[in-house]
Each structure stands twice: as structure tokens, then as C-alpha cells.
Amino acid sequence: MSASPVIDEPPHGSPIGLAKPRSRRPLWRQRLPDGIFEAIVMACGLAVIGAVGLVFYELVRGSLLTLEKFSWHFFTGSNWDPVAGDFGALPFVYGTLVSSALALLLAAPLGVGVAVFTTEMCPRAMRASFSFVTELLAAIPSVIYGLWAMFVLVPLLRNYVEPWLGRNFGWTGLFSGTPFGIGMLAAGLILAIMVVPIISSITREILTSVPQAQREGVLALGATRWEMIRLGVLRNARAGILGAIILGLGRALGETIAVSMVIGNRPEISRSLFAPGHTMASVLALEFSEAGDPLYLSALMEVGLSLFLVTFVVNALARLLVWVVTRGLPAAAHAQ
């Protein structure tokens, strides 16, 4: 009887011919690339937190003089007199919040409407061109918006819009006074024009990501086109739309040049939108180069600190609002 040939069996669990030779590199050399990559990624994440911390530290350090002299009354005082050394940032906080709120009140419906038209109603042959023109508005420098507002928007407001608002809605107190064209209303309008491309472009991406099955399912149940958009698209994308509006608010809070050219730059608090005002960003841009006195410079640094805090609080409240809106949604809706 002849002996059977000896066959080398592959390692346990490996198919024949696919057994891989073991690496002869030391274990520490095998783990070194992963360790380096993890350290780099962690450093990138910590760098963002560190940058925010450094900005906050520098603002606090530069604001120590006014913090010691005025304490928290700096944020509640309404007098801004660099000659007398009396500083209060309330007019700038008021102007920033009012102009940004007015801008969102006008830009949010318009931006969402543009996004809905582009994704749901615009002919396919025109969608790319319409989207390009809308996004092109975001690429225009803010100083160009300011010049356009001075030569086109302000005369239009002064001669036509503000007199009409004063005659018909002057009893509210929001549209009273002399229609100069330059004031809080002009600042809110130019901010709205600048915010619309941001809200519309992000909202369009959110609406595009809604599954087509949502639209078909609502239409199959006998809904109209408006009901399909309202229930099948906007309802599922509301968290993302809210995020787009929040990003637009961030742009409105920090805008400087265009606002300073049309808002009037007067540190006053007035109920009327026709009255001139000031924002935290515009006062920093216009007066920082003139601040020779240490107390004056410290006051401007504290205005920057207040802008930082207002932005932080607004984003925190926005996060809370997103949580309130989305906590009852399913997981698929959270992904929008």
C-alpha cells in the first residue's frame, strides 16, 4: 500500500491560497501611524476650542478697566461719551438685536420660499441657473451692498416707502418721525438681502435631501401639491431649516460695513425704525482706530466682549430651540 501525499493545510479559518504571511514589523511600528493620526486629529479639535478660549481671554483682558469702573452697568447704561469717560453699551446691543431681528423677519420667509421654488416648482432646465444666481448674491462684498443701499435703497425708502409707512402705520410708533431713509429700517433691509442667499442655499440642500418617497407617499394619499410640500417636505426638514436661519442670524449679527453705511451711527435707543442707531460691530469698526485713551479702548474691547456673549447666548438659545423642535421627531428626521 502506497503512502498518501502530505498536504499543507492553511491556517484555521483561511481559504486555501489566501493565507497572508505575518508582518515582521515590531508592534510599536504597526501602531505608530494610528497614534500619529489620532494625535493630529485631536490637536485639530482642541485647536478650535483653544482659539475660542484665547479670543475670550483677550477680550476679557482688554476689558478689565471698564469692568472695574462700570461693572455690569456697562451693559445697561445708555450714555456713550468718550470725552467725559462715560460708556454704556446698551444702544449698541439694542441696535444689533433689532436690526438682526428685522433682517430675519424679512429674510427667513423669502429664503425658504426661494428654496421651495427652486427644489419643488422651478423647471428642471432653469434650476441650475436660478440656484447659481441666488448663491452669487452671497459672493458680493458687503461694501458693494452698502454702496447700493446708499444710492438706491436709501432714496427709495426716503421718498416712497417710509412716507407711506408713516401715513398708514405711524400709530404703532414703529414708523414715526422724519423719513430720512437712513436708519434702523435701512439696516434691517440690507441685512435681509445679504442673509437671503445663506438661508436659501442651505434650505435648498436640506429640501433636496428629503427622500422622494415622502413626496410620492403624500401625493398617493390624495394631497394637493401645497399639502405635499407642507407635510411631506417642510415638516421633515424643519430642523434643518431652523439651522439655516440660525446661520443667517450669525451673518446678521456680525455684519459691519454695509450696516455702518446706512444705519446712521448714532448711539441712541428709539422705538421708531426710522431713527438712526448703532450696532456693536459698526461701533468697533468706526471708532477703534480713534481710541487713544486706555479707558476708551477698554470700552470698545468690552463692546466686542458683549458681541461675543450675545452671539454665544443666541446660539445657545437656538440649540435649545432646535432640541425643542426635534425631540419628538424620529431618527430619520433628525438626519435632515
C-alpha beads as a LAMMPS data file, in Angstrom:
LAMMPS data file: protein, C-alpha beads

336 atoms
335 bonds

1 atom types
1 bond types

-500.0 500.0 xlo xhi
-500.0 500.0 ylo yhi
-500.0 500.0 zlo zhi

Masses

1 110.0

Atoms # bond

1 1 1 0.000 0.000 0.000
2 1 1 1.498 3.352 -1.071
3 1 1 1.621 6.246 1.397
4 1 1 -0.718 9.188 0.697
5 1 1 0.937 12.528 -0.116
6 1 1 1.206 15.104 2.660
7 1 1 -0.814 18.288 2.001
8 1 1 -0.028 21.508 3.862
9 1 1 -3.232 22.764 5.402
10 1 1 -3.877 26.506 5.520
11 1 1 -4.286 28.288 8.820
12 1 1 -7.604 27.751 10.599
13 1 1 -10.396 29.897 9.100
14 1 1 -8.389 30.934 5.978
15 1 1 -9.236 29.703 2.473
16 1 1 -6.576 27.751 0.584
17 1 1 -4.182 30.070 -1.196
18 1 1 -5.241 33.221 0.740
19 1 1 -3.097 32.820 3.817
20 1 1 -1.099 36.021 4.396
21 1 1 2.364 35.994 5.898
22 1 1 2.645 37.602 9.290
23 1 1 4.210 41.046 9.406
24 1 1 7.714 41.055 10.760
25 1 1 7.498 44.722 11.873
26 1 1 7.546 45.350 15.608
27 1 1 4.211 46.024 17.246
28 1 1 5.078 49.637 18.099
29 1 1 5.848 50.373 14.438
30 1 1 2.479 48.968 13.410
31 1 1 0.633 51.202 15.867
32 1 1 2.718 54.328 15.245
33 1 1 0.745 55.637 12.201
34 1 1 -2.552 55.254 14.046
35 1 1 -1.144 57.065 17.061
36 1 1 0.175 59.933 14.928
37 1 1 -3.144 60.267 13.097
38 1 1 -5.096 60.250 16.371
39 1 1 -2.814 62.924 17.833
40 1 1 -3.186 65.164 14.751
41 1 1 -6.972 64.865 14.716
42 1 1 -7.168 65.539 18.453
43 1 1 -4.912 68.579 18.045
44 1 1 -7.215 69.930 15.315
45 1 1 -10.231 69.541 17.578
46 1 1 -8.502 71.128 20.559
47 1 1 -7.225 73.983 18.377
48 1 1 -10.799 75.145 17.715
49 1 1 -11.629 75.128 21.419
50 1 1 -8.316 76.816 22.193
51 1 1 -8.941 79.559 19.630
52 1 1 -12.335 80.346 21.169
53 1 1 -10.763 80.363 24.632
54 1 1 -7.975 82.691 23.526
55 1 1 -10.438 85.109 21.934
56 1 1 -12.499 85.186 25.114
57 1 1 -9.369 85.640 27.261
58 1 1 -8.082 88.531 25.156
59 1 1 -11.449 90.272 25.201
60 1 1 -11.732 89.922 28.977
61 1 1 -8.138 91.087 29.491
62 1 1 -8.691 94.156 27.345
63 1 1 -11.963 94.966 29.126
64 1 1 -10.624 94.956 32.687
65 1 1 -10.558 98.748 33.014
66 1 1 -14.223 99.233 32.174
67 1 1 -15.220 96.084 34.056
68 1 1 -13.646 97.508 37.192
69 1 1 -15.081 101.004 36.726
70 1 1 -18.588 100.271 35.398
71 1 1 -19.053 96.614 36.334
72 1 1 -22.172 95.136 34.714
73 1 1 -23.765 98.578 34.465
74 1 1 -21.763 98.923 31.261
75 1 1 -24.303 96.685 29.514
76 1 1 -27.297 98.569 30.934
77 1 1 -26.061 102.136 30.530
78 1 1 -27.246 104.139 27.527
79 1 1 -24.723 107.018 27.575
80 1 1 -21.663 106.832 25.295
81 1 1 -19.402 109.846 25.860
82 1 1 -15.676 109.213 25.224
83 1 1 -14.790 112.812 26.198
84 1 1 -16.333 112.515 29.662
85 1 1 -15.228 108.910 30.075
86 1 1 -18.797 107.624 30.434
87 1 1 -19.588 104.472 28.494
88 1 1 -22.702 102.341 28.175
89 1 1 -23.206 99.630 25.542
90 1 1 -26.988 99.248 25.705
91 1 1 -27.649 101.270 22.489
92 1 1 -25.278 99.023 20.565
93 1 1 -26.827 95.839 21.965
94 1 1 -30.276 97.200 21.144
95 1 1 -29.288 98.167 17.599
96 1 1 -27.685 94.782 16.949
97 1 1 -30.691 92.810 18.165
98 1 1 -33.298 94.986 16.433
99 1 1 -31.541 95.095 13.064
100 1 1 -30.844 91.341 13.142
101 1 1 -34.412 90.512 14.178
102 1 1 -35.806 92.711 11.409
103 1 1 -33.472 91.091 8.898
104 1 1 -34.564 87.577 9.895
105 1 1 -38.221 88.582 9.892
106 1 1 -37.862 89.578 6.242
107 1 1 -35.238 87.106 5.047
108 1 1 -36.474 83.841 6.596
109 1 1 -39.777 83.582 4.663
110 1 1 -38.145 84.864 1.477
111 1 1 -35.184 82.493 1.725
112 1 1 -37.349 79.462 2.451
113 1 1 -39.701 80.452 -0.369
114 1 1 -36.823 80.719 -2.826
115 1 1 -35.564 77.289 -1.749
116 1 1 -39.027 75.712 -2.099
117 1 1 -39.477 77.230 -5.546
118 1 1 -36.050 76.041 -6.679
119 1 1 -36.479 72.446 -5.498
120 1 1 -40.192 71.822 -5.972
121 1 1 -41.658 74.164 -8.597
122 1 1 -38.897 75.538 -10.795
123 1 1 -38.492 73.814 -14.211
124 1 1 -35.500 71.483 -14.224
125 1 1 -33.851 73.357 -17.088
126 1 1 -33.797 76.544 -15.000
127 1 1 -32.842 75.138 -11.586
128 1 1 -29.090 75.276 -12.063
129 1 1 -29.139 78.859 -13.372
130 1 1 -31.565 80.056 -10.697
131 1 1 -29.500 78.452 -7.933
132 1 1 -26.295 79.975 -9.319
133 1 1 -27.753 83.476 -9.395
134 1 1 -29.059 83.111 -5.843
135 1 1 -25.731 81.890 -4.499
136 1 1 -23.934 84.654 -6.403
137 1 1 -25.540 87.177 -4.058
138 1 1 -23.569 85.663 -1.164
139 1 1 -20.288 86.291 -3.002
140 1 1 -20.846 90.032 -3.396
141 1 1 -18.648 92.029 -0.952
142 1 1 -20.535 93.782 1.809
143 1 1 -19.164 97.201 0.813
144 1 1 -20.896 96.808 -2.562
145 1 1 -24.158 96.178 -0.744
146 1 1 -23.506 99.302 1.291
147 1 1 -22.898 101.444 -1.785
148 1 1 -26.005 100.081 -3.474
149 1 1 -28.022 100.798 -0.363
150 1 1 -26.767 104.395 -0.165
151 1 1 -27.512 105.251 -3.805
152 1 1 -30.604 103.095 -4.442
153 1 1 -32.224 101.773 -1.274
154 1 1 -31.967 104.922 0.891
155 1 1 -33.570 107.292 -1.698
156 1 1 -36.286 104.716 -2.316
157 1 1 -37.048 104.498 1.388
158 1 1 -36.880 108.263 1.915
159 1 1 -39.139 109.226 -0.980
160 1 1 -41.668 106.398 -1.176
161 1 1 -41.575 103.592 1.397
162 1 1 -41.123 105.444 4.688
163 1 1 -43.691 108.199 3.954
164 1 1 -46.249 105.501 3.093
165 1 1 -45.439 103.528 6.243
166 1 1 -45.677 106.687 8.324
167 1 1 -49.123 107.568 6.948
168 1 1 -50.594 104.104 7.362
169 1 1 -48.752 102.605 10.342
170 1 1 -47.397 105.608 12.203
171 1 1 -49.868 104.925 15.039
172 1 1 -47.805 101.879 16.048
173 1 1 -44.803 104.006 16.939
174 1 1 -42.533 101.823 14.812
175 1 1 -42.852 104.086 11.765
176 1 1 -42.968 107.572 13.247
177 1 1 -40.663 110.522 12.828
178 1 1 -38.963 112.160 9.880
179 1 1 -38.269 109.754 6.968
180 1 1 -34.563 110.287 6.377
181 1 1 -34.046 106.934 4.627
182 1 1 -31.001 106.233 6.788
183 1 1 -31.824 104.368 9.980
184 1 1 -32.695 101.036 11.508
185 1 1 -35.137 100.115 8.740
186 1 1 -32.486 100.559 6.039
187 1 1 -30.018 98.486 8.062
188 1 1 -32.554 95.690 8.526
189 1 1 -33.402 95.644 4.824
190 1 1 -29.792 95.487 3.652
191 1 1 -29.082 92.740 6.187
192 1 1 -32.108 90.806 4.924
193 1 1 -30.817 90.994 1.355
194 1 1 -27.416 89.717 2.498
195 1 1 -28.901 86.891 4.599
196 1 1 -31.344 85.541 1.988
197 1 1 -28.674 83.679 -0.088
198 1 1 -27.373 81.872 3.006
199 1 1 -30.807 80.741 4.162
200 1 1 -31.972 79.765 0.680
201 1 1 -28.856 77.799 -0.304
202 1 1 -28.740 75.776 2.920
203 1 1 -32.501 75.229 2.918
204 1 1 -32.329 74.046 -0.672
205 1 1 -29.770 71.399 0.252
206 1 1 -31.962 70.307 3.163
207 1 1 -35.068 70.034 0.971
208 1 1 -33.141 68.102 -1.655
209 1 1 -32.121 65.546 0.962
210 1 1 -35.749 64.746 1.835
211 1 1 -36.470 61.279 0.343
212 1 1 -38.591 61.263 -2.795
213 1 1 -40.733 58.574 -1.194
214 1 1 -42.046 61.184 1.235
215 1 1 -43.393 63.263 -1.623
216 1 1 -44.849 60.298 -3.510
217 1 1 -46.468 58.887 -0.387
218 1 1 -48.257 62.143 0.436
219 1 1 -49.428 62.583 -3.159
220 1 1 -50.640 58.972 -3.230
221 1 1 -52.930 59.751 -0.299
222 1 1 -54.681 62.412 -2.368
223 1 1 -52.899 65.511 -1.095
224 1 1 -52.515 68.618 -3.203
225 1 1 -49.143 69.968 -4.233
226 1 1 -49.180 72.549 -1.438
227 1 1 -50.112 69.875 1.120
228 1 1 -47.309 67.660 -0.191
229 1 1 -44.762 70.465 0.241
230 1 1 -46.100 71.429 3.678
231 1 1 -46.493 67.917 5.135
232 1 1 -44.068 65.783 3.169
233 1 1 -41.163 68.201 2.704
234 1 1 -41.177 71.182 5.063
235 1 1 -42.300 69.189 8.097
236 1 1 -39.468 66.688 7.674
237 1 1 -36.924 69.425 7.004
238 1 1 -37.924 71.886 9.731
239 1 1 -34.888 71.166 11.919
240 1 1 -32.521 71.833 9.022
241 1 1 -34.426 74.972 8.022
242 1 1 -34.097 76.252 11.569
243 1 1 -30.358 75.615 11.371
244 1 1 -30.175 77.629 8.145
245 1 1 -31.974 80.546 9.801
246 1 1 -29.547 80.371 12.726
247 1 1 -26.597 80.605 10.339
248 1 1 -28.237 83.613 8.732
249 1 1 -28.583 85.180 12.165
250 1 1 -24.847 84.697 12.708
251 1 1 -24.160 86.617 9.499
252 1 1 -26.534 89.399 10.519
253 1 1 -25.039 89.817 13.998
254 1 1 -21.512 90.305 12.737
255 1 1 -22.080 92.376 9.605
256 1 1 -20.195 95.681 9.758
257 1 1 -19.508 97.757 6.653
258 1 1 -22.878 97.646 4.911
259 1 1 -24.730 98.339 8.157
260 1 1 -22.474 101.222 9.201
261 1 1 -23.085 102.926 5.849
262 1 1 -26.878 103.104 6.237
263 1 1 -27.793 102.824 9.937
264 1 1 -26.871 106.406 10.887
265 1 1 -24.282 105.508 13.565
266 1 1 -25.917 107.295 16.486
267 1 1 -25.807 105.612 19.932
268 1 1 -29.470 106.103 20.748
269 1 1 -32.408 103.868 21.607
270 1 1 -35.583 104.688 19.725
271 1 1 -38.787 102.771 19.147
272 1 1 -39.136 104.083 15.610
273 1 1 -37.393 102.178 12.842
274 1 1 -36.897 105.473 11.009
275 1 1 -34.469 106.690 13.684
276 1 1 -30.709 106.195 13.281
277 1 1 -28.932 103.717 15.505
278 1 1 -25.713 101.810 16.046
279 1 1 -24.597 98.196 16.304
280 1 1 -21.780 96.567 18.221
281 1 1 -19.955 95.574 15.057
282 1 1 -20.262 99.013 13.449
283 1 1 -19.013 100.931 16.505
284 1 1 -15.962 98.693 16.657
285 1 1 -15.186 99.289 13.003
286 1 1 -15.711 103.048 13.110
287 1 1 -14.192 104.043 16.470
288 1 1 -11.452 101.525 17.213
289 1 1 -8.830 103.440 15.246
290 1 1 -9.687 106.653 17.161
291 1 1 -9.437 105.151 20.635
292 1 1 -6.271 106.663 22.114
293 1 1 -7.361 106.719 25.741
294 1 1 -6.919 103.383 27.591
295 1 1 -10.437 103.601 29.054
296 1 1 -11.912 104.284 25.620
297 1 1 -10.029 101.325 24.164
298 1 1 -11.152 99.141 27.043
299 1 1 -14.756 100.182 26.454
300 1 1 -14.526 99.123 22.823
301 1 1 -12.962 95.824 23.862
302 1 1 -15.883 95.270 26.206
303 1 1 -18.267 96.017 23.347
304 1 1 -16.509 93.230 21.485
305 1 1 -16.910 91.047 24.550
306 1 1 -20.622 91.834 24.670
307 1 1 -20.922 90.928 20.976
308 1 1 -19.162 87.655 21.729
309 1 1 -21.541 86.956 24.625
310 1 1 -24.646 87.920 22.645
311 1 1 -23.585 85.576 19.850
312 1 1 -22.939 82.811 22.363
313 1 1 -26.316 83.275 24.072
314 1 1 -28.188 83.432 20.758
315 1 1 -26.583 80.211 19.563
316 1 1 -27.300 78.529 22.915
317 1 1 -30.952 79.538 22.691
318 1 1 -31.032 78.354 19.089
319 1 1 -29.659 74.980 20.162
320 1 1 -32.379 74.780 22.780
321 1 1 -34.985 75.685 20.186
322 1 1 -33.689 73.004 17.821
323 1 1 -33.941 70.464 20.637
324 1 1 -37.488 71.544 21.466
325 1 1 -38.494 71.244 17.807
326 1 1 -36.750 67.963 17.040
327 1 1 -37.097 65.938 20.254
328 1 1 -40.365 64.420 19.093
329 1 1 -39.148 63.585 15.604
330 1 1 -37.985 60.124 14.561
331 1 1 -34.354 59.382 13.871
332 1 1 -34.786 59.855 10.127
333 1 1 -35.977 63.393 10.676
334 1 1 -33.003 64.188 12.895
335 1 1 -30.725 63.346 9.991
336 1 1 -32.142 66.091 7.828

Bonds

1 1 1 2
2 1 2 3
3 1 3 4
4 1 4 5
5 1 5 6
6 1 6 7
7 1 7 8
8 1 8 9
9 1 9 10
10 1 10 11
11 1 11 12
12 1 12 13
13 1 13 14
14 1 14 15
15 1 15 16
16 1 16 17
17 1 17 18
18 1 18 19
19 1 19 20
20 1 20 21
21 1 21 22
22 1 22 23
23 1 23 24
24 1 24 25
25 1 25 26
26 1 26 27
27 1 27 28
28 1 28 29
29 1 29 30
30 1 30 31
31 1 31 32
32 1 32 33
33 1 33 34
34 1 34 35
35 1 35 36
36 1 36 37
37 1 37 38
38 1 38 39
39 1 39 40
40 1 40 41
41 1 41 42
42 1 42 43
43 1 43 44
44 1 44 45
45 1 45 46
46 1 46 47
47 1 47 48
48 1 48 49
49 1 49 50
50 1 50 51
51 1 51 52
52 1 52 53
53 1 53 54
54 1 54 55
55 1 55 56
56 1 56 57
57 1 57 58
58 1 58 59
59 1 59 60
60 1 60 61
61 1 61 62
62 1 62 63
63 1 63 64
64 1 64 65
65 1 65 66
66 1 66 67
67 1 67 68
68 1 68 69
69 1 69 70
70 1 70 71
71 1 71 72
72 1 72 73
73 1 73 74
74 1 74 75
75 1 75 76
76 1 76 77
77 1 77 78
78 1 78 79
79 1 79 80
80 1 80 81
81 1 81 82
82 1 82 83
83 1 83 84
84 1 84 85
85 1 85 86
86 1 86 87
87 1 87 88
88 1 88 89
89 1 89 90
90 1 90 91
91 1 91 92
92 1 92 93
93 1 93 94
94 1 94 95
95 1 95 96
96 1 96 97
97 1 97 98
98 1 98 99
99 1 99 100
100 1 100 101
101 1 101 102
102 1 102 103
103 1 103 104
104 1 104 105
105 1 105 106
106 1 106 107
107 1 107 108
108 1 108 109
109 1 109 110
110 1 110 111
111 1 111 112
112 1 112 113
113 1 113 114
114 1 114 115
115 1 115 116
116 1 116 117
117 1 117 118
118 1 118 119
119 1 119 120
120 1 120 121
121 1 121 122
122 1 122 123
123 1 123 124
124 1 124 125
125 1 125 126
126 1 126 127
127 1 127 128
128 1 128 129
129 1 129 130
130 1 130 131
131 1 131 132
132 1 132 133
133 1 133 134
134 1 134 135
135 1 135 136
136 1 136 137
137 1 137 138
138 1 138 139
139 1 139 140
140 1 140 141
141 1 141 142
142 1 142 143
143 1 143 144
144 1 144 145
145 1 145 146
146 1 146 147
147 1 147 148
148 1 148 149
149 1 149 150
150 1 150 151
151 1 151 152
152 1 152 153
153 1 153 154
154 1 154 155
155 1 155 156
156 1 156 157
157 1 157 158
158 1 158 159
159 1 159 160
160 1 160 161
161 1 161 162
162 1 162 163
163 1 163 164
164 1 164 165
165 1 165 166
166 1 166 167
167 1 167 168
168 1 168 169
169 1 169 170
170 1 170 171
171 1 171 172
172 1 172 173
173 1 173 174
174 1 174 175
175 1 175 176
176 1 176 177
177 1 177 178
178 1 178 179
179 1 179 180
180 1 180 181
181 1 181 182
182 1 182 183
183 1 183 184
184 1 184 185
185 1 185 186
186 1 186 187
187 1 187 188
188 1 188 189
189 1 189 190
190 1 190 191
191 1 191 192
192 1 192 193
193 1 193 194
194 1 194 195
195 1 195 196
196 1 196 197
197 1 197 198
198 1 198 199
199 1 199 200
200 1 200 201
201 1 201 202
202 1 202 203
203 1 203 204
204 1 204 205
205 1 205 206
206 1 206 207
207 1 207 208
208 1 208 209
209 1 209 210
210 1 210 211
211 1 211 212
212 1 212 213
213 1 213 214
214 1 214 215
215 1 215 216
216 1 216 217
217 1 217 218
218 1 218 219
219 1 219 220
220 1 220 221
221 1 221 222
222 1 222 223
223 1 223 224
224 1 224 225
225 1 225 226
226 1 226 227
227 1 227 228
228 1 228 229
229 1 229 230
230 1 230 231
231 1 231 232
232 1 232 233
233 1 233 234
234 1 234 235
235 1 235 236
236 1 236 237
237 1 237 238
238 1 238 239
239 1 239 240
240 1 240 241
241 1 241 242
242 1 242 243
243 1 243 244
244 1 244 245
245 1 245 246
246 1 246 247
247 1 247 248
248 1 248 249
249 1 249 250
250 1 250 251
251 1 251 252
252 1 252 253
253 1 253 254
254 1 254 255
255 1 255 256
256 1 256 257
257 1 257 258
258 1 258 259
259 1 259 260
260 1 260 261
261 1 261 262
262 1 262 263
263 1 263 264
264 1 264 265
265 1 265 266
266 1 266 267
267 1 267 268
268 1 268 269
269 1 269 270
270 1 270 271
271 1 271 272
272 1 272 273
273 1 273 274
274 1 274 275
275 1 275 276
276 1 276 277
277 1 277 278
278 1 278 279
279 1 279 280
280 1 280 281
281 1 281 282
282 1 282 283
283 1 283 284
284 1 284 285
285 1 285 286
286 1 286 287
287 1 287 288
288 1 288 289
289 1 289 290
290 1 290 291
291 1 291 292
292 1 292 293
293 1 293 294
294 1 294 295
295 1 295 296
296 1 296 297
297 1 297 298
298 1 298 299
299 1 299 300
300 1 300 301
301 1 301 302
302 1 302 303
303 1 303 304
304 1 304 305
305 1 305 306
306 1 306 307
307 1 307 308
308 1 308 309
309 1 309 310
310 1 310 311
311 1 311 312
312 1 312 313
313 1 313 314
314 1 314 315
315 1 315 316
316 1 316 317
317 1 317 318
318 1 318 319
319 1 319 320
320 1 320 321
321 1 321 322
322 1 322 323
323 1 323 324
324 1 324 325
325 1 325 326
326 1 326 327
327 1 327 328
328 1 328 329
329 1 329 330
330 1 330 331
331 1 331 332
332 1 332 333
333 1 333 334
334 1 334 335
335 1 335 336
